[in-house]
Structures are given as C-alpha cells and as structure tokens.
Amino acid sequence: CGFCTPGFVMALVAHRLDPENGVHLATEDVIAGNLCRCTGYRPILDAAAAAEPGGLEPAPPPALSDEAMPDYRAAGGRFRMPRSGDELAACLRETPDATLLAGGTDIGLWVTKALRALDDLVWLGACADLQRIDATSDGLRIGAAVRLHDAYPILAEHWPELGELLRRFACVQIRQAGTVLGNVLNASPIGDGSPAFLALGASLVLRKGDRRRTVPLDTFFLAYRKTALEPVEFAEALLLPWPADGQVFKAIKLSKRFDQDISAVMGAFRLTLADGVVTDARLAFGGLAAIPRRSPSAEAALVGHRLDEAAIEAACAAFRQDFQPIDDVRATAAYRLEAGQNLLRRLFLELTRPADAPRILDLEIAA
C-alpha cells in the first residue's frame, strides 16, 4: 500500500549517511524498527542491496548561539536547552521540579499514553560535555546525554555480549534517540541496561550544583521506580570498569519476540575465574523484583567453588531465596523463577560446553 515506505526509505538513508556506525549491521537490523503489514520485506531488502553506493552527504549540525541559553516559553510551558552540565545544574536550582529530557523514548509515552502535561522541560541534547565518552585507565566514562547509537561501537568492542544485547533491545531508530543513562535512570525493573551494568560493576556520578558523588549502581535502586537521587540532583555520567583478567561476561534476555521486545526475564553475569575456581561473581537480574538487582545468595554459592554442575545447581537453589517475582502479562511468577535458574544453567553450559548451550536453551523455551 506504500504507507510504510517513507519510514523504510529514511532508515536506509540514515544508514547510508552513517554506515554501520563502526559496527557491522545487516540491512535487516537497519530496518528492524519499521513494520510492513503487507509483508513486503523481500523487495525492500532487494532494493537496499541494489542501491548504488555514495551520492549522499550528511548535513552539518545546526550551530548554537554563544549568547544566552535558549529558553522558550509558550502557552504556560517552558523548554530550555542548557549547553553544559553547569547550565543544567543552574536550571535545576532555579526550577527543581523540571523534567529532564534526554532521548524521550520513555518520556514521550508519558505524553502520548498517560496524557501527562509536561510544563517545564530541560533538554540534555545540547550539553556538549554530557555527550562525551571518555576512556580512562580505569574504564569508560559515559556522559548522561550519550546516545545508545554512539556508545554501541565501544561497548560492543570491549563487551561483545553487551553489544548483542543492545542490538536486540532497541532498533536503530530508538538507539539514535535513547541514551545509555536514560535506560538506567528510569529505574524500570525490566530495563535491560541496568542488569548488565549491575553485573559489570558500574557506578553513577551524581551532581547537585557543584557537588559530585559517586554511587555504585548496587545501591542506586531503592524501590519500584525510586532511586538514590536527591532533590535537584542529576546523573552526570556512568562509570564502567574495564574487564579484568579472568573475567567472563554473559547477558541473556528472554522475551516473547527475539527482536525489540520487553524482557520477561533478563540475566547478566560476570564471573572471575582462576584455575576453574570462581573467585568473584556478580549475578544480576531484571524482571524478578521491583528493581533490577543481584542475587547475593547465588553469588555466595558459587564463590570459592569450582565451576561445575554441582556448584551451578547449588546456585540455582540459592537463587530461589532472593526473589519473589509476580505474575503479569509477560510471564508468570513460576515461569520467572524457573527461567532465572535456567539462565544460570545456560551460563554454565556456554562457559564449559558451548556446543550444548543452544540445544539446551531450545528445550528450555519449548518447555
């Protein structure tokens, strides 16, 4: 019918202007955020393959004035565009109840679905210092306004499993808008970024005026949609330590659809091994509690033991002590408890018998 065609065309044009963003992307991934109800994907893929390379040049970004911070008011609403973290801190001092807007992939739903009126918006997208990714001797520092699109290459390079997770939980269009920190700061118990960063030992740099403090992600989530942020405080950056020798990281997502679906259960695991013995374990889950959280009992069952079937089964038994999930539209509590244990078993198989892991997983999902 042609209704979907403009979206496909623009997705392919954007990909041509910024080819692969440093990461290999199949055409199917590029257009994964577009739907065709007429099942016309094959000719679209053929057309993309047949398109001649070149001929497109990206437009330069608009230049912001060096004068006063853009501050727009109309119909009782206000929209400000701070150009630095300092200006952002000043905005919050002036209006502590302002809503911080980054990518808008979550806040947009507040307006379109919940019909909320947002009268005072402060947009982070013009804060140049918050759009930086800095590599230090300790790890990565990812600014609050860094888009998933921009963080994807370096995260996938150092943590391939994290790159694969990002490919699944958001399409290209969403990654070009949504931010890394926005996925964490909305404090959703089913956000896929939070368990992964929990497992990797991440921290947040929180800023209030000129004061900064570093808070481990373990202590940031307090209750459902509640965090350790104080009034007038905002998250300035995410700190992610580099992988250390002997560490392995796995991220496993269970959802009804493979691509771009909210998780029923998400597991992210970082183990440190020395001669086959687990010396440190960080096992984080989403979808099993009111907040993204680790499983301390399962971790304790693994640390100090050789990574074998007995240790994994002990961890699975201990895992049940840490979570009391609920039934909802995505999964039952019983399924979540069983699936969480199966993710630990899959972790063991992928690390010790990788050829067996897909077969066992297929049986698990079919059951």
C-alpha positions as CSV (number, residue, x, y, z in Angstrom):
1,C,0.0,0.0,0.0
2,G,3.0,2.3,0.4
3,F,2.1,3.5,3.9
4,C,5.3,2.2,5.4
5,T,7.6,3.1,2.6
6,P,8.8,6.5,3.8
7,G,10.0,5.1,7.1
8,F,12.0,2.3,5.3
9,V,13.5,4.9,2.9
10,M,14.6,7.2,5.7
11,A,16.0,4.3,7.8
12,L,18.1,3.2,4.8
13,V,19.1,6.8,4.0
14,A,20.3,7.4,7.6
15,H,22.3,4.1,7.4
16,R,23.9,5.3,4.2
17,L,24.8,8.6,5.7
18,D,26.4,7.0,8.8
19,P,27.3,3.5,7.5
20,E,27.3,0.9,10.3
21,N,28.4,3.5,13.0
22,G,31.6,1.4,13.3
23,V,29.7,-1.8,13.8
24,H,28.6,-4.3,11.2
25,L,24.8,-4.1,10.8
26,A,22.8,-6.2,8.4
27,T,20.1,-4.5,6.4
28,E,17.6,-6.5,8.4
29,D,18.9,-4.8,11.6
30,V,18.8,-1.3,9.9
31,I,15.1,-1.6,9.1
32,A,14.1,-3.7,12.1
33,G,12.2,-0.7,13.6
34,N,9.8,-0.5,10.6
35,L,6.8,-2.7,10.1
36,C,5.2,-3.6,6.8
37,R,1.7,-5.1,7.2
38,C,1.7,-6.2,3.5
39,T,4.7,-8.5,4.1
40,G,6.7,-6.6,1.5
41,Y,10.1,-7.0,3.2
42,R,11.7,-9.0,0.4
43,P,11.5,-6.3,-2.3
44,I,12.6,-3.7,0.2
45,L,15.7,-5.8,1.1
46,D,16.4,-6.3,-2.6
47,A,16.1,-2.6,-3.3
48,A,18.5,-1.8,-0.5
49,A,21.0,-4.4,-1.9
50,A,20.7,-2.9,-5.4
51,A,21.1,0.7,-4.4
52,E,24.3,2.4,-5.7
53,P,26.8,3.5,-3.1
54,G,27.6,7.1,-2.5
55,G,25.8,10.2,-3.6
56,L,24.7,11.3,-0.1
57,E,26.3,13.8,2.3
58,P,25.1,14.4,5.8
59,A,24.0,17.9,6.7
60,P,26.1,19.7,9.3
61,P,24.6,20.0,12.7
62,P,22.9,23.4,13.5
63,A,25.2,25.8,15.3
64,L,24.0,27.0,18.7
65,S,24.5,30.7,19.6
66,D,27.1,31.7,22.1
67,E,24.6,34.0,23.7
68,A,22.2,33.2,26.4
69,M,20.9,29.6,26.9
70,P,17.9,29.0,24.7
71,D,14.8,29.4,26.9
72,Y,11.4,29.1,25.2
73,R,8.0,29.9,26.8
74,A,4.6,29.4,25.3
75,A,1.1,28.5,26.4
76,G,2.2,28.2,30.0
77,G,5.0,25.8,29.2
78,R,8.8,26.2,29.2
79,F,11.6,24.5,27.2
80,R,15.3,25.1,28.0
81,M,18.4,23.9,26.2
82,P,21.4,24.1,28.6
83,R,24.7,23.8,26.8
84,S,26.7,22.3,29.6
85,G,26.4,20.4,32.8
86,D,27.0,23.7,34.6
87,E,24.0,25.3,32.9
88,L,21.9,22.1,33.6
89,A,22.8,22.4,37.3
90,A,21.7,26.0,37.3
91,C,18.4,25.1,35.6
92,L,17.6,22.6,38.3
93,R,18.5,25.1,41.1
94,E,16.0,27.5,39.6
95,T,13.2,25.0,39.0
96,P,13.8,21.8,41.0
97,D,10.6,20.2,39.6
98,A,11.6,20.5,35.9
99,T,11.6,17.3,33.9
100,L,14.9,16.3,32.4
101,L,14.5,15.2,28.8
102,A,17.3,13.2,27.1
103,G,16.2,10.8,24.3
104,G,12.5,11.0,25.0
105,T,11.8,7.3,24.3
106,D,10.3,6.9,27.7
107,I,9.0,10.4,28.4
108,G,7.3,10.5,25.1
109,L,5.0,7.7,26.3
110,W,4.1,9.8,29.3
111,V,2.5,12.3,26.9
112,T,1.0,10.0,24.3
113,K,-0.2,7.2,26.5
114,A,-0.6,8.6,30.0
115,L,-1.7,12.1,28.6
116,R,0.6,13.9,31.1
117,A,1.2,17.6,30.7
118,L,4.9,18.4,31.0
119,D,5.0,22.1,31.6
120,D,8.8,22.5,32.2
121,L,11.2,20.6,30.1
122,V,15.0,20.8,30.2
123,W,16.7,19.0,27.3
124,L,20.2,17.5,27.7
125,G,20.8,17.1,24.0
126,A,22.8,20.4,23.7
127,C,25.1,19.7,26.7
128,A,28.4,19.0,24.8
129,D,30.2,17.8,28.0
130,L,27.5,15.3,28.7
131,Q,27.7,13.8,25.3
132,R,31.3,12.6,25.7
133,I,32.6,9.0,26.1
134,D,36.0,9.1,27.8
135,A,38.3,6.2,28.1
136,T,40.5,6.4,31.2
137,S,42.9,3.9,32.8
138,D,40.1,2.7,35.0
139,G,37.4,2.3,32.4
140,L,34.7,4.2,30.4
141,R,33.0,7.4,31.5
142,I,29.7,7.7,29.6
143,G,28.1,11.1,29.8
144,A,24.4,11.5,30.6
145,A,23.4,12.6,27.1
146,V,25.4,9.9,25.2
147,R,23.0,8.1,22.8
148,L,22.9,4.3,22.6
149,H,23.9,4.7,18.9
150,D,27.1,6.4,19.9
151,A,28.0,4.1,22.8
152,Y,27.2,0.9,20.8
153,P,30.6,0.6,19.0
154,I,32.9,0.9,22.0
155,L,30.6,-1.2,24.3
156,A,30.4,-3.9,21.6
157,E,34.2,-3.9,21.2
158,H,35.0,-4.4,24.8
159,W,31.9,-6.4,25.9
160,P,30.6,-8.3,22.8
161,E,27.7,-9.8,24.8
162,L,26.6,-6.3,25.8
163,G,26.7,-5.2,22.1
164,E,24.5,-8.1,21.2
165,L,22.1,-7.1,24.0
166,L,21.9,-3.6,22.7
167,R,21.2,-4.8,19.2
168,R,18.2,-6.8,20.5
169,F,16.6,-4.5,23.0
170,A,16.4,-1.4,20.7
171,C,16.2,-0.9,17.0
172,V,18.5,1.5,15.2
173,Q,16.0,4.4,15.3
174,I,15.5,4.1,19.0
175,R,19.2,3.8,19.6
176,Q,19.7,7.1,17.7
177,A,17.4,8.8,20.2
178,G,17.6,6.9,23.5
179,T,20.5,7.4,25.9
180,V,22.5,4.9,27.9
181,L,21.8,6.6,31.2
182,G,18.2,7.2,30.4
183,N,17.6,3.4,30.2
184,V,19.1,3.1,33.7
185,L,17.6,6.2,35.3
186,N,14.0,5.4,34.6
187,A,14.6,2.6,37.2
188,S,12.4,0.1,35.4
189,P,12.7,-3.4,36.8
190,I,12.6,-4.7,33.2
191,G,15.1,-2.3,31.6
192,D,17.8,-4.4,30.0
193,G,20.7,-1.9,30.6
194,S,20.5,-1.9,34.4
195,P,21.2,-5.7,35.0
196,A,24.1,-5.6,32.5
197,F,25.7,-2.6,34.2
198,L,25.0,-4.0,37.6
199,A,26.8,-7.2,36.7
200,L,29.7,-5.2,35.3
201,G,30.2,-3.2,38.5
202,A,29.1,0.2,37.2
203,S,28.8,3.4,39.2
204,L,27.0,6.7,38.7
205,V,28.4,10.2,39.1
206,L,25.6,12.2,40.7
207,R,25.8,16.0,40.7
208,K,24.0,18.6,42.8
209,G,25.1,22.1,42.0
210,D,28.9,21.9,42.2
211,R,28.9,18.8,44.4
212,R,29.5,15.4,42.9
213,R,29.3,12.0,44.5
214,T,29.9,8.5,43.1
215,V,27.3,5.9,43.9
216,P,27.6,2.2,43.0
217,L,24.7,1.0,40.9
218,D,24.1,-1.7,43.5
219,T,22.8,1.0,46.0
220,F,21.2,3.3,43.4
221,F,17.8,1.5,43.0
222,L,15.8,1.8,46.2
223,A,12.3,0.6,45.3
224,Y,10.0,0.5,42.3
225,R,10.9,3.5,40.2
226,K,12.7,5.1,43.1
227,T,16.4,5.9,43.2
228,A,19.0,7.4,45.4
229,L,18.8,10.7,43.5
230,E,18.3,13.7,45.9
231,P,16.2,16.8,45.0
232,V,17.9,19.0,42.4
233,E,20.5,16.2,41.8
234,F,21.1,14.6,38.4
235,A,23.2,11.8,37.0
236,E,26.2,13.2,35.2
237,A,27.9,10.0,34.0
238,L,28.1,6.3,34.2
239,L,31.4,4.7,35.1
240,L,32.1,1.3,33.7
241,P,35.3,-0.5,34.8
242,W,37.4,-2.3,32.1
243,P,37.3,-6.1,32.0
244,A,40.0,-7.7,34.2
245,D,42.0,-10.8,33.6
246,G,40.0,-14.0,34.2
247,Q,36.6,-12.2,33.9
248,V,33.8,-13.5,31.7
249,F,30.6,-11.7,31.0
250,K,27.3,-13.1,29.6
251,A,24.0,-11.3,29.0
252,I,20.9,-13.4,28.3
253,K,17.5,-12.0,27.5
254,L,14.2,-13.9,27.4
255,S,11.2,-12.3,25.6
256,K,8.3,-13.4,23.6
257,R,9.8,-11.9,20.4
258,F,13.5,-12.1,19.7
259,D,13.9,-8.5,18.5
260,Q,12.8,-5.3,20.3
261,D,10.6,-6.8,22.9
262,I,10.4,-6.1,26.6
263,S,12.1,-8.8,28.6
264,A,10.2,-11.3,30.7
265,V,13.5,-12.2,32.4
266,M,16.9,-10.7,31.9
267,G,20.1,-12.1,33.3
268,A,23.6,-10.6,33.2
269,F,26.5,-12.4,34.8
270,R,30.2,-11.6,35.4
271,L,32.4,-14.3,36.8
272,T,36.1,-14.1,37.7
273,L,37.8,-17.4,37.4
274,A,41.2,-18.7,38.5
275,D,42.2,-22.2,37.5
276,G,38.5,-23.1,37.1
277,V,37.5,-21.7,40.6
278,V,35.1,-18.8,40.9
279,T,36.8,-16.1,42.8
280,D,34.1,-13.4,42.3
281,A,30.6,-13.5,41.0
282,R,28.1,-10.8,40.1
283,L,24.7,-12.2,39.0
284,A,22.1,-9.5,38.1
285,F,18.6,-10.0,37.0
286,G,15.7,-7.9,35.6
287,G,12.0,-8.9,35.7
288,L,12.3,-10.8,39.0
289,A,11.8,-8.0,41.6
290,A,10.6,-4.4,41.9
291,I,14.1,-3.2,41.0
292,P,17.0,-4.6,38.9
293,R,19.0,-6.5,41.5
294,R,21.7,-9.0,42.1
295,S,21.3,-12.5,43.6
296,P,23.6,-12.5,46.7
297,S,22.7,-16.0,47.7
298,A,23.5,-17.5,44.3
299,E,26.7,-15.5,44.2
300,A,27.8,-16.8,47.6
301,A,27.0,-20.4,46.4
302,L,29.5,-20.0,43.5
303,V,32.4,-18.1,45.0
304,G,35.2,-20.3,46.2
305,H,33.9,-23.3,44.3
306,R,35.0,-24.9,41.0
307,L,32.6,-24.0,38.2
308,D,30.9,-27.4,37.8
309,E,27.4,-28.7,37.7
310,A,27.2,-29.2,41.5
311,A,28.1,-25.5,42.0
312,I,25.6,-24.3,39.5
313,E,22.8,-26.4,41.0
314,A,23.7,-25.0,44.4
315,A,23.5,-21.5,43.0
316,C,20.1,-22.3,41.4
317,A,18.8,-23.5,44.8
318,A,20.1,-20.4,46.5
319,F,18.7,-18.1,43.8
320,R,15.2,-19.0,44.9
321,Q,15.8,-17.4,48.3
322,D,16.5,-14.0,46.7
323,F,13.4,-13.4,44.5
324,Q,9.6,-13.4,44.9
325,P,8.5,-12.4,41.4
326,I,5.0,-11.5,40.3
327,D,2.6,-12.6,37.6
328,D,2.0,-10.1,34.8
329,V,1.2,-10.0,31.1
330,R,4.8,-11.1,30.1
331,A,5.2,-14.1,32.4
332,T,4.0,-15.9,35.5
333,A,6.0,-15.9,38.7
334,A,6.6,-19.6,38.4
335,Y,8.0,-19.2,34.9
336,R,10.3,-16.4,36.1
337,L,11.7,-18.4,38.9
338,E,12.3,-21.4,36.7
339,A,13.7,-19.3,33.9
340,G,16.1,-17.5,36.2
341,Q,17.6,-20.8,37.3
342,N,17.8,-22.0,33.7
343,L,19.7,-18.8,32.8
344,L,22.3,-19.8,35.3
345,R,22.4,-23.3,33.8
346,R,22.8,-21.8,30.4
347,L,25.7,-19.6,31.7
348,F,27.4,-22.8,32.9
349,L,26.9,-24.5,29.5
350,E,28.1,-21.6,27.5
351,L,31.3,-21.4,29.5
352,T,32.0,-25.1,29.8
353,R,30.2,-26.8,26.9
354,P,29.2,-24.1,24.4
355,A,28.2,-26.6,21.7
356,D,25.4,-27.9,24.1
357,A,24.1,-24.5,25.1
358,P,21.8,-23.7,22.1
359,R,20.3,-27.2,22.2
360,I,19.5,-27.0,25.9
361,L,18.1,-23.4,25.5
362,D,15.8,-24.6,22.7
363,L,14.4,-27.3,25.0
364,E,14.0,-24.8,27.9
365,I,12.0,-22.4,25.8
366,A,9.9,-25.1,24.2
367,A,9.1,-26.5,27.7
